Amino acid sequence: MVNVRAAIGVDLGGTNIKYGIISEEGKLLKKISKPTGKNRGELQILKDIAEEIKKIQTEFIKNNGYIIGAGVGIPGPVLKNGYVENCVNLNFREINPQKVLEEMLYKMHIAVGNDANVAALGEMWQGSGRGFDSILIVTLGTGVGGGVVQERQIVYGSRGLAGELGHVVVKPDEKEFCNCGKRGCLDQIASATGIVRMTKRILDFTSAPSILREEQWLDAEKIVHAAKEGDVIAYLSLDYCMSFLGKCLAEAGCIIDPQVFIIGGGVSQAGSILKDMIQRHYEKNLSLTKQKTPIVIAELGNDAGIYGAAKMIMIQEKERMEKQNDDRSEPSIIWRNSGACSRGGRASGRLK
Ligand SMILES: [Zn+2]
């Protein structure tokens, strides 16, 4: 590990905090997972993260490595300056984790972003988004997350909400409320919990046979497995849930028009059966163009977050360095043809 330059990628989830040391070339050098303990309060969680980062950095420096900084993915809207107004999953309220961590880590450079946005960046760097400049990722986990990368940059939006596909209303006649307070969000239907919810409804609605009726409790994995085994109810239920996602991607294409849609999160491990369903419903809902945006399954799985978080701080550091170099190389006095001169760059004087 001699003279390796690397960044720390942190994926802060409701259950676990994952840390990864990733070299500038994109090699995952080490991975650690610790429980979040989310009921202990935001400052305690951030203190744990700071301590772990410090530990990783110390060990890395001992081996003559260099840590560029750390990136952190958070499951909620994050502004570009790192401010989090409300992260329901972690009970973070009106806090800037970036500033707090920088203070705790003696000004080490930290970048904070929404977890799905960060995962999008990770997939673009080392996963199925390689070679693309603009992507939309949808993560199907406990909830539905979404992230947008345009021209190889994360799109934050002015309130940190860009790419929040999970809370786009796709089923206005839904009776149950979503965590966000609305009814009929994509999150309620296409997430792992949504798939279970819809399958239970279908099982109650019909008396058709299904191996799922023998299960004590249902989860998305069992439903996907049954669908692959040819269980009609499981297949129809999954297809029904994915029909909302396919339609939603067609609508999102009208706004973002990415080069590729990437399906990530735990449910995406279902693979081609899921992809084919989404693709079919997406194509059915295309109207303005016959050109189909490819839909692919994420390659990095649960590591997309740590890859993306590390890449996020690498990009920010590169931009910071370039800006510094620009400031230094810019001449302090710019001579014009007329012979007059004006102030430029970092010069503080003014000549006339
Ligand atoms: Zn919602």
Residues whose N, C-alpha, C, O or C-beta is under 5 A from the ligand:
A	BS01	ZN	G166 H167 C178 N179 C180 K182 C185
